[in-house]
Amino acid sequence: MSSATAVTDHNEIRTWAEKNNGHPACVQGTGEGDDPGVLRIDFDQQEEGLSRISWKKWFEWFDKNELALLKSDD
């Protein structure tokens, strides 16, 4: 069984994502107004159904929703 670590540190998340060619994104059609909706990291170079957003906006809503990124310990 694999385990994961919850990460909330912005620098750690951004560094890890960029090291793995990830970009901040949201799922199209899941937000309203300024709310981007479901947050994701896009590793697929514009995965269908995702819209890239700025790190600033991604982290703003990440914090507002008290989220954590789960990184596999493997």
GULO-8591 format. One line per 10 residues: number of its first residue (from 1); for each residue x, y, z of C-alpha. Coordinates in Angstrom, 2 decimals, decimal comma, always signed. Layout:
BEGIN
NUM> X/Y/Z ~ ...
This chain:
BEGIN
1> +0,00/+0,00/+0,00 ~ +1,42/+3,39/-0,95 ~ +1,32/+6,44/+1,26 ~ +1,20/+10,16/+0,56 ~ +2,29/+13,37/+2,22 ~ +0,02/+16,43/+2,42 ~ +1,82/+19,58/+1,27 ~ +0,56/+23,15/+1,74 ~ +3,79/+25,14/+1,30 ~ +3,45/+27,23/-1,87
11> +7,15/+27,14/-2,77 ~ +7,36/+23,37/-2,32 ~ +4,25/+22,80/-4,46 ~ +5,34/+25,13/-7,23 ~ +8,90/+23,77/-7,30 ~ +7,65/+20,16/-7,41 ~ +5,08/+20,93/-10,13 ~ +7,51/+22,83/-12,33 ~ +10,20/+20,14/-11,89 ~ +7,63/+17,69/-13,27
21> +6,47/+20,00/-16,10 ~ +3,25/+20,85/-14,26 ~ +1,26/+24,06/-14,62 ~ -1,55/+25,49/-12,47 ~ -4,98/+24,87/-13,96 ~ -8,67/+24,51/-13,22 ~ -11,40/+22,28/-14,60 ~ -13,46/+24,20/-17,16 ~ -17,06/+24,87/-16,17 ~ -16,63/+24,19/-12,45
31> -16,29/+27,76/-11,16 ~ -18,44/+30,86/-11,09 ~ -17,36/+34,48/-11,28 ~ -13,82/+34,86/-9,96 ~ -13,82/+31,33/-8,47 ~ -11,87/+29,04/-10,84 ~ -13,62/+25,92/-9,51 ~ -11,78/+22,62/-9,23 ~ -8,02/+23,19/-9,10 ~ -5,60/+20,85/-10,87
41> -1,98/+20,64/-11,93 ~ -1,80/+20,14/-15,70 ~ +1,04/+17,78/-16,62 ~ -0,37/+16,98/-20,05 ~ +0,34/+20,20/-21,92 ~ -3,17/+21,55/-21,97 ~ -5,13/+18,45/-21,02 ~ -8,60/+18,60/-22,53 ~ -11,10/+20,16/-20,13 ~ -8,48/+22,17/-18,23
51> -7,71/+25,87/-18,39 ~ -4,35/+27,14/-17,23 ~ -4,40/+29,89/-14,62 ~ -1,72/+31,88/-12,83 ~ +0,06/+30,52/-9,78 ~ -1,21/+33,58/-7,88 ~ -4,85/+32,73/-8,58 ~ -4,29/+29,00/-8,05 ~ -2,74/+29,57/-4,60 ~ -5,36/+32,18/-3,68
61> -8,13/+29,61/-4,09 ~ -5,98/+26,76/-2,75 ~ -5,68/+28,71/+0,52 ~ -9,31/+29,93/+0,57 ~ -10,49/+26,33/+0,37 ~ -7,89/+25,10/+2,88 ~ -6,57/+22,51/+0,43 ~ -3,43/+20,38/+0,50 ~ -1,59/+18,68/-2,34 ~ -1,07/+14,96/-1,80
71> +2,33/+13,78/-3,04 ~ +3,03/+10,08/-3,28 ~ +5,86/+8,94/-1,01 ~ +6,95/+6,46/-3,71
